C-alpha cells in the first residue's frame, strides 16, 4: 500500500513509514502558500537525508570491525558527526 504525507503526486512526498524513528527524523513541512498540501524546502530534504545517514552509521557502530565501513559511508555522503 502506498501512503503519502500529502494529497499530491509530487515526487518529493515522503511515504508514511511504520518505523517510528523515521517519523521522528522526518522534517516538519510548511504549507504556506498551499494549505492543502505539504511542501519541503531543499534544506529540509538535505537535513532529513543527513539524519538518515547518521542513524545508519550509529546502528552500524554496534558491531565489531565495522569502523572502515562507517568511515566509508561518512565520506561517501559527506556527513560529519
Biopython code that builds the backbone (N, CA, C, O; Angstrom):
import numpy as np
from Bio.PDB.StructureBuilder import StructureBuilder

atoms = [
    (1, "UNK", "N", (0.841, -1.168, 0.000)),
    (1, "UNK", "CA", (0.000, 0.000, 0.000)),
    (1, "UNK", "C", (0.889, 1.234, 0.000)),
    (1, "UNK", "O", (1.872, 1.276, 0.739)),
    (2, "UNK", "N", (0.570, 2.239, -0.808)),
    (2, "UNK", "CA", (1.353, 3.460, -0.912)),
    (2, "UNK", "C", (0.706, 4.564, -0.087)),
    (2, "UNK", "O", (-0.396, 5.009, -0.406)),
    (3, "UNK", "N", (1.375, 5.006, 0.962)),
    (3, "UNK", "CA", (0.882, 6.102, 1.782)),
    (3, "UNK", "C", (1.672, 7.344, 1.419)),
    (3, "UNK", "O", (2.867, 7.258, 1.135)),
    (4, "UNK", "N", (1.024, 8.491, 1.424)),
    (4, "UNK", "CA", (1.709, 9.753, 1.170)),
    (4, "UNK", "C", (1.415, 10.711, 2.297)),
    (4, "UNK", "O", (0.331, 10.701, 2.880)),
    (5, "UNK", "N", (2.407, 11.545, 2.596)),
    (5, "UNK", "CA", (2.239, 12.560, 3.616)),
    (5, "UNK", "C", (1.268, 13.629, 3.129)),
    (5, "UNK", "O", (0.517, 14.185, 3.929)),
    (6, "UNK", "N", (1.270, 13.923, 1.845)),
    (6, "UNK", "CA", (0.350, 14.924, 1.320)),
    (6, "UNK", "C", (-0.611, 14.275, 0.331)),
    (6, "UNK", "O", (-0.515, 13.085, 0.029)),
    (7, "UNK", "N", (-1.527, 15.079, -0.157)),
    (7, "UNK", "CA", (-2.511, 14.544, -1.084)),
    (7, "UNK", "C", (-2.126, 14.812, -2.540)),
    (7, "UNK", "O", (-2.994, 14.846, -3.412)),
    (8, "UNK", "N", (-0.844, 15.002, -2.805)),
    (8, "UNK", "CA", (-0.387, 15.264, -4.169)),
    (8, "UNK", "C", (0.379, 14.055, -4.682)),
    (8, "UNK", "O", (0.700, 13.145, -3.918)),
    (9, "UNK", "N", (0.665, 14.047, -5.948)),
    (9, "UNK", "CA", (1.529, 13.020, -6.523)),
    (9, "UNK", "C", (2.930, 13.569, -6.735)),
    (9, "UNK", "O", (3.699, 13.049, -7.544)),
    (10, "UNK", "N", (3.250, 14.614, -6.007)),
    (10, "UNK", "CA", (4.549, 15.257, -6.093)),
    (10, "UNK", "C", (5.633, 14.257, -5.724)),
    (10, "UNK", "O", (5.495, 13.565, -4.715)),
    (11, "UNK", "N", (6.721, 14.153, -6.512)),
    (11, "UNK", "CA", (7.759, 13.161, -6.227)),
    (11, "UNK", "C", (8.508, 13.388, -4.924)),
    (11, "UNK", "O", (9.210, 12.488, -4.464)),
    (12, "UNK", "N", (8.379, 14.581, -4.302)),
    (12, "UNK", "CA", (9.068, 14.775, -3.032)),
    (12, "UNK", "C", (8.202, 14.404, -1.834)),
    (12, "UNK", "O", (8.639, 14.548, -0.692)),
    (13, "UNK", "N", (6.992, 13.934, -2.073)),
    (13, "UNK", "CA", (6.167, 13.471, -0.959)),
    (13, "UNK", "C", (6.869, 12.289, -0.299)),
    (13, "UNK", "O", (7.363, 11.392, -0.981)),
    (14, "UNK", "N", (6.908, 12.295, 1.027)),
    (14, "UNK", "CA", (7.505, 11.181, 1.753)),
    (14, "UNK", "C", (6.449, 10.131, 2.016)),
    (14, "UNK", "O", (5.368, 10.460, 2.503)),
    (15, "UNK", "N", (6.731, 8.871, 1.705)),
    (15, "UNK", "CA", (5.774, 7.839, 2.087)),
    (15, "UNK", "C", (5.704, 7.756, 3.609)),
    (15, "UNK", "O", (6.721, 7.906, 4.287)),
    (16, "UNK", "N", (4.534, 7.523, 4.137)),
    (16, "UNK", "CA", (4.426, 7.340, 5.581)),
    (16, "UNK", "C", (5.094, 6.025, 5.946)),
    (16, "UNK", "O", (4.935, 5.016, 5.259)),
    (17, "UNK", "N", (5.830, 6.053, 7.019)),
    (17, "UNK", "CA", (6.585, 4.884, 7.435)),
    (17, "UNK", "C", (5.965, 4.288, 8.690)),
    (17, "UNK", "O", (5.415, 5.004, 9.527)),
    (18, "UNK", "N", (6.061, 2.987, 8.807)),
    (18, "UNK", "CA", (5.635, 2.326, 10.028)),
    (18, "UNK", "C", (6.739, 2.408, 11.079)),
    (18, "UNK", "O", (6.517, 2.098, 12.249)),
    (19, "UNK", "N", (7.930, 2.826, 10.652)),
    (19, "UNK", "CA", (9.065, 2.953, 11.545)),
    (19, "UNK", "C", (8.972, 4.290, 12.272)),
    (19, "UNK", "O", (9.048, 5.347, 11.645)),
    (20, "UNK", "N", (8.810, 4.246, 13.583)),
    (20, "UNK", "CA", (8.633, 5.486, 14.343)),
    (20, "UNK", "C", (9.896, 6.345, 14.318)),
    (20, "UNK", "O", (9.797, 7.568, 14.412)),
    (21, "UNK", "N", (11.072, 5.747, 14.195)),
    (21, "UNK", "CA", (12.306, 6.537, 14.138)),
    (21, "UNK", "C", (12.335, 7.377, 12.865)),
    (21, "UNK", "O", (12.779, 8.525, 12.890)),
    (22, "UNK", "N", (11.866, 6.815, 11.754)),
    (22, "UNK", "CA", (11.777, 7.573, 10.502)),
    (22, "UNK", "C", (10.837, 8.756, 10.712)),
    (22, "UNK", "O", (11.139, 9.870, 10.283)),
    (23, "UNK", "N", (9.715, 8.530, 11.359)),
    (23, "UNK", "CA", (8.766, 9.616, 11.620)),
    (23, "UNK", "C", (9.403, 10.709, 12.471)),
    (23, "UNK", "O", (9.143, 11.892, 12.248)),
    (24, "UNK", "N", (10.235, 10.332, 13.442)),
    (24, "UNK", "CA", (10.899, 11.310, 14.296)),
    (24, "UNK", "C", (11.893, 12.154, 13.502)),
    (24, "UNK", "O", (12.024, 13.352, 13.752)),
    (25, "UNK", "N", (12.590, 11.543, 12.553)),
    (25, "UNK", "CA", (13.602, 12.246, 11.778)),
    (25, "UNK", "C", (13.014, 13.076, 10.643)),
    (25, "UNK", "O", (13.662, 14.001, 10.153)),
    (26, "UNK", "N", (11.793, 12.754, 10.223)),
    (26, "UNK", "CA", (11.182, 13.429, 9.076)),
    (26, "UNK", "C", (11.015, 14.915, 9.354)),
    (26, "UNK", "O", (10.604, 15.300, 10.449)),
    (27, "UNK", "N", (11.333, 15.762, 8.359)),
    (27, "UNK", "CA", (11.199, 17.211, 8.572)),
    (27, "UNK", "C", (9.745, 17.616, 8.729)),
    (27, "UNK", "O", (8.834, 16.962, 8.222)),
    (28, "UNK", "N", (9.559, 18.702, 9.439)),
    (28, "UNK", "CA", (8.215, 19.251, 9.594)),
    (28, "UNK", "C", (7.936, 20.122, 8.371)),
    (28, "UNK", "O", (8.682, 21.063, 8.104)),
    (29, "UNK", "N", (6.889, 19.826, 7.637)),
    (29, "UNK", "CA", (6.616, 20.571, 6.401)),
    (29, "UNK", "C", (6.020, 21.945, 6.681)),
    (29, "UNK", "O", (5.468, 22.192, 7.754)),
    (30, "UNK", "N", (6.137, 22.806, 5.729)),
    (30, "UNK", "CA", (5.425, 24.077, 5.763)),
    (30, "UNK", "C", (4.338, 24.011, 4.697)),
    (30, "UNK", "O", (4.498, 23.304, 3.702)),
    (31, "UNK", "N", (3.253, 24.722, 4.885)),
    (31, "UNK", "CA", (2.133, 24.610, 3.952)),
    (31, "UNK", "C", (1.811, 25.919, 3.241)),
    (31, "UNK", "O", (1.076, 25.897, 2.253)),
    (32, "UNK", "N", (2.315, 27.031, 3.688)),
    (32, "UNK", "CA", (2.033, 28.298, 3.021)),
    (32, "UNK", "C", (2.828, 28.388, 1.738)),
    (32, "UNK", "O", (4.016, 28.074, 1.799)),
    (33, "UNK", "N", (2.332, 28.769, 0.616)),
    (33, "UNK", "CA", (1.001, 29.325, 0.381)),
    (33, "UNK", "C", (-0.005, 28.277, -0.080)),
    (33, "UNK", "O", (-1.059, 28.636, -0.604)),
    (34, "UNK", "N", (0.288, 27.003, 0.097)),
    (34, "UNK", "CA", (-0.605, 25.933, -0.363)),
    (34, "UNK", "C", (-1.088, 25.119, 0.838)),
    (34, "UNK", "O", (-0.538, 24.054, 1.116)),
    (35, "UNK", "N", (-2.098, 25.597, 1.549)),
    (35, "UNK", "CA", (-2.519, 24.912, 2.779)),
    (35, "UNK", "C", (-3.072, 23.510, 2.560)),
    (35, "UNK", "O", (-3.215, 22.749, 3.518)),
    (36, "UNK", "N", (-3.386, 23.154, 1.313)),
    (36, "UNK", "CA", (-3.953, 21.829, 1.062)),
    (36, "UNK", "C", (-2.876, 20.776, 0.814)),
    (36, "UNK", "O", (-3.201, 19.604, 0.623)),
    (37, "UNK", "N", (-1.591, 21.173, 0.811)),
    (37, "UNK", "CA", (-0.525, 20.182, 0.630)),
    (37, "UNK", "C", (0.719, 20.618, 1.379)),
    (37, "UNK", "O", (0.925, 21.806, 1.626)),
    (38, "UNK", "N", (1.531, 19.664, 1.732)),
    (38, "UNK", "CA", (2.739, 19.927, 2.498)),
    (38, "UNK", "C", (3.917, 20.088, 1.549)),
    (38, "UNK", "O", (4.054, 19.328, 0.590)),
    (39, "UNK", "N", (4.759, 21.067, 1.810)),
    (39, "UNK", "CA", (5.931, 21.326, 0.985)),
    (39, "UNK", "C", (7.191, 21.211, 1.833)),
    (39, "UNK", "O", (7.167, 21.461, 3.038)),
    (40, "UNK", "N", (8.272, 20.835, 1.200)),
    (40, "UNK", "CA", (9.547, 20.695, 1.889)),
    (40, "UNK", "C", (10.583, 21.558, 1.181)),
    (40, "UNK", "O", (10.641, 21.589, -0.048)),
    (41, "UNK", "N", (11.390, 22.252, 1.954)),
    (41, "UNK", "CA", (12.456, 23.052, 1.371)),
    (41, "UNK", "C", (13.630, 22.138, 1.044)),
    (41, "UNK", "O", (13.729, 21.026, 1.563)),
    (42, "UNK", "N", (14.506, 22.614, 0.187)),
    (42, "UNK", "CA", (15.708, 21.857, -0.147)),
    (42, "UNK", "C", (16.512, 21.578, 1.122)),
    (42, "UNK", "O", (17.038, 20.480, 1.300)),
    (43, "UNK", "N", (16.604, 22.562, 1.991)),
    (43, "UNK", "CA", (17.358, 22.404, 3.243)),
    (43, "UNK", "C", (16.736, 21.329, 4.135)),
    (43, "UNK", "O", (17.458, 20.553, 4.762)),
    (44, "UNK", "N", (15.410, 21.279, 4.198)),
    (44, "UNK", "CA", (14.744, 20.247, 5.000)),
    (44, "UNK", "C", (15.023, 18.860, 4.439)),
    (44, "UNK", "O", (15.279, 17.924, 5.196)),
    (45, "UNK", "N", (14.976, 18.725, 3.119)),
    (45, "UNK", "CA", (15.240, 17.427, 2.493)),
    (45, "UNK", "C", (16.684, 16.995, 2.707)),
    (45, "UNK", "O", (16.947, 15.825, 2.983)),
    (46, "UNK", "N", (17.621, 17.932, 2.582)),
    (46, "UNK", "CA", (19.034, 17.608, 2.807)),
    (46, "UNK", "C", (19.268, 17.197, 4.254)),
    (46, "UNK", "O", (19.994, 16.238, 4.517)),
    (47, "UNK", "N", (18.661, 17.911, 5.192)),
    (47, "UNK", "CA", (18.811, 17.580, 6.614)),
    (47, "UNK", "C", (18.218, 16.204, 6.907)),
    (47, "UNK", "O", (18.801, 15.429, 7.666)),
    (48, "UNK", "N", (17.065, 15.893, 6.314)),
    (48, "UNK", "CA", (16.444, 14.592, 6.503)),
    (48, "UNK", "C", (17.367, 13.484, 6.016)),
    (48, "UNK", "O", (17.558, 12.483, 6.706)),
    (49, "UNK", "N", (17.942, 13.659, 4.828)),
    (49, "UNK", "CA", (18.870, 12.663, 4.290)),
    (49, "UNK", "C", (20.085, 12.509, 5.201)),
    (49, "UNK", "O", (20.544, 11.395, 5.448)),
    (50, "UNK", "N", (20.596, 13.620, 5.692)),
    (50, "UNK", "CA", (21.754, 13.567, 6.590)),
    (50, "UNK", "C", (21.414, 12.825, 7.875)),
    (50, "UNK", "O", (22.220, 12.035, 8.365)),
    (51, "UNK", "N", (20.241, 13.070, 8.419)),
    (51, "UNK", "CA", (19.827, 12.374, 9.647)),
    (51, "UNK", "C", (19.691, 10.874, 9.429)),
    (51, "UNK", "O", (20.036, 10.087, 10.311)),
    (52, "UNK", "N", (19.193, 10.472, 8.270)),
    (52, "UNK", "CA", (19.071, 9.040, 7.959)),
    (52, "UNK", "C", (20.450, 8.406, 7.888)),
    (52, "UNK", "O", (20.669, 7.330, 8.445)),
    (53, "UNK", "N", (21.385, 9.065, 7.204)),
    (53, "UNK", "CA", (22.755, 8.531, 7.106)),
    (53, "UNK", "C", (23.381, 8.426, 8.492)),
    (53, "UNK", "O", (24.006, 7.414, 8.809)),
    (54, "UNK", "N", (23.223, 9.455, 9.319)),
    (54, "UNK", "CA", (23.786, 9.422, 10.671)),
    (54, "UNK", "C", (23.178, 8.292, 11.495)),
    (54, "UNK", "O", (23.875, 7.630, 12.264)),
    (55, "UNK", "N", (21.880, 8.076, 11.331)),
    (55, "UNK", "CA", (21.212, 6.997, 12.060)),
    (55, "UNK", "C", (21.761, 5.636, 11.625)),
    (55, "UNK", "O", (21.956, 4.749, 12.456)),
    (56, "UNK", "N", (22.010, 5.472, 10.324)),
    (56, "UNK", "CA", (22.584, 4.218, 9.816)),
    (56, "UNK", "C", (23.985, 4.007, 10.387)),
    (56, "UNK", "O", (24.335, 2.905, 10.810)),
    (57, "UNK", "N", (24.772, 5.067, 10.395)),
    (57, "UNK", "CA", (26.136, 4.981, 10.938)),
    (57, "UNK", "C", (26.091, 4.603, 12.415)),
    (57, "UNK", "O", (26.880, 3.780, 12.878)),
    (58, "UNK", "N", (25.167, 5.210, 13.145)),
    (58, "UNK", "CA", (25.030, 4.913, 14.574)),
    (58, "UNK", "C", (24.702, 3.428, 14.786)),
    (58, "UNK", "O", (25.272, 2.780, 15.664)),
    (59, "UNK", "N", (23.790, 2.906, 13.986)),
    (59, "UNK", "CA", (23.416, 1.496, 14.106)),
    (59, "UNK", "C", (24.579, 0.574, 13.729)),
    (59, "UNK", "O", (24.785, -0.460, 14.363)),
    (60, "UNK", "N", (25.334, 0.951, 12.699)),
    (60, "UNK", "CA", (26.482, 0.128, 12.293)),
    (60, "UNK", "C", (27.534, 0.084, 13.393)),
    (60, "UNK", "O", (28.272, -0.895, 13.506)),
    (61, "UNK", "N", (27.610, 1.133, 14.202)),
    (61, "UNK", "CA", (28.599, 1.211, 15.268)),
    (61, "UNK", "C", (28.409, 0.183, 16.361)),
    (61, "UNK", "O", (29.285, 0.016, 17.209)),
    (62, "UNK", "N", (27.299, -0.500, 16.357)),
    (62, "UNK", "CA", (27.048, -1.520, 17.375)),
    (62, "UNK", "C", (27.802, -2.816, 17.100)),
    (62, "UNK", "O", (27.860, -3.697, 17.958)),
    (63, "UNK", "N", (28.376, -2.934, 15.911)),
    (63, "UNK", "CA", (29.034, -4.177, 15.526)),
    (63, "UNK", "C", (30.545, -4.022, 15.533)),
    (63, "UNK", "O", (31.067, -2.946, 15.245)),
    (64, "UNK", "N", (31.237, -5.089, 15.860)),
    (64, "UNK", "CA", (32.695, -5.077, 15.848)),
    (64, "UNK", "C", (33.219, -5.030, 14.418)),
    (64, "UNK", "O", (32.562, -5.499, 13.489)),
    (65, "UNK", "N", (34.399, -4.462, 14.255)),
    (65, "UNK", "CA", (35.116, -4.436, 12.979)),
    (65, "UNK", "C", (34.346, -3.718, 11.867)),
    (65, "UNK", "O", (34.494, -4.055, 10.693)),
    (66, "UNK", "N", (33.552, -2.761, 12.225)),
    (66, "UNK", "CA", (32.767, -2.046, 11.218)),
    (66, "UNK", "C", (33.299, -0.632, 10.995)),
    (66, "UNK", "O", (32.723, 0.130, 10.219)),
    (67, "UNK", "N", (34.394, -0.276, 11.669)),
    (67, "UNK", "CA", (34.939, 1.076, 11.580)),
    (67, "UNK", "C", (35.215, 1.522, 10.146)),
    (67, "UNK", "O", (34.920, 2.660, 9.784)),
    (68, "UNK", "N", (35.773, 0.642, 9.340)),
    (68, "UNK", "CA", (36.098, 1.000, 7.959)),
    (68, "UNK", "C", (34.826, 1.314, 7.180)),
    (68, "UNK", "O", (34.785, 2.301, 6.446)),
    (69, "UNK", "N", (33.798, 0.501, 7.325)),
    (69, "UNK", "CA", (32.537, 0.725, 6.623)),
    (69, "UNK", "C", (31.888, 2.029, 7.083)),
    (69, "UNK", "O", (31.369, 2.785, 6.262)),
    (70, "UNK", "N", (31.914, 2.293, 8.381)),
    (70, "UNK", "CA", (31.344, 3.529, 8.902)),
    (70, "UNK", "C", (32.067, 4.739, 8.316)),
    (70, "UNK", "O", (31.427, 5.711, 7.916)),
    (71, "UNK", "N", (33.377, 4.686, 8.265)),
    (71, "UNK", "CA", (34.164, 5.788, 7.712)),
    (71, "UNK", "C", (33.851, 5.991, 6.226)),
    (71, "UNK", "O", (33.725, 7.124, 5.761)),
    (72, "UNK", "N", (33.727, 4.887, 5.490)),
    (72, "UNK", "CA", (33.415, 4.959, 4.062)),
    (72, "UNK", "C", (32.042, 5.594, 3.818)),
    (72, "UNK", "O", (31.883, 6.417, 2.916)),
    (73, "UNK", "N", (31.061, 5.208, 4.621)),
    (73, "UNK", "CA", (29.710, 5.775, 4.471)),
    (73, "UNK", "C", (29.753, 7.279, 4.768)),
    (73, "UNK", "O", (29.177, 8.074, 4.026)),
    (74, "UNK", "N", (30.429, 7.665, 5.843)),
    (74, "UNK", "CA", (30.546, 9.083, 6.187)),
    (74, "UNK", "C", (31.187, 9.867, 5.063)),
    (74, "UNK", "O", (30.702, 10.933, 4.683)),
    (75, "UNK", "N", (32.277, 9.343, 4.531)),
    (75, "UNK", "CA", (32.980, 10.047, 3.451)),
    (75, "UNK", "C", (32.133, 10.081, 2.179)),
    (75, "UNK", "O", (32.099, 11.098, 1.486)),
    (76, "UNK", "N", (31.464, 9.000, 1.872)),
    (76, "UNK", "CA", (30.642, 8.942, 0.665)),
    (76, "UNK", "C", (29.542, 9.998, 0.672)),
    (76, "UNK", "O", (29.289, 10.646, -0.343)),
    (77, "UNK", "N", (28.885, 10.167, 1.830)),
    (77, "UNK", "CA", (27.785, 11.118, 1.923)),
    (77, "UNK", "C", (28.213, 12.488, 2.443)),
    (77, "UNK", "O", (27.405, 13.415, 2.496)),
    (78, "UNK", "N", (29.492, 12.615, 2.830)),
    (78, "UNK", "CA", (29.977, 13.902, 3.320)),
    (78, "UNK", "C", (29.351, 14.307, 4.635)),
    (78, "UNK", "O", (29.086, 15.485, 4.874)),
    (79, "UNK", "N", (29.116, 13.320, 5.491)),
    (79, "UNK", "CA", (28.473, 13.577, 6.779)),
    (79, "UNK", "C", (29.520, 13.569, 7.872)),
    (79, "UNK", "O", (30.353, 12.668, 7.959)),
    (80, "UNK", "N", (29.456, 14.609, 8.712)),
    (80, "UNK", "CA", (30.347, 14.656, 9.872)),
    (80, "UNK", "C", (29.533, 14.422, 11.124)),
    (80, "UNK", "O", (28.341, 14.725, 11.168)),
    (81, "UNK", "N", (30.172, 13.891, 12.126)),
    (81, "UNK", "CA", (29.476, 13.606, 13.394)),
    (81, "UNK", "C", (29.173, 14.886, 14.138)),
    (81, "UNK", "O", (28.593, 14.847, 15.223)),
]
sb = StructureBuilder()
sb.init_structure("model")
sb.init_model(0)
sb.init_chain("A")
sb.init_seg("    ")
for serial, (resi, resn, name, xyz) in enumerate(atoms, 1):
    if name == "N":
        sb.init_residue(resn, " ", resi, " ")
    sb.init_atom(name, np.array(xyz, "f"), 0.0, 1.0, " ", f" {name:<3s}", serial, name[0])
structure = sb.get_structure()
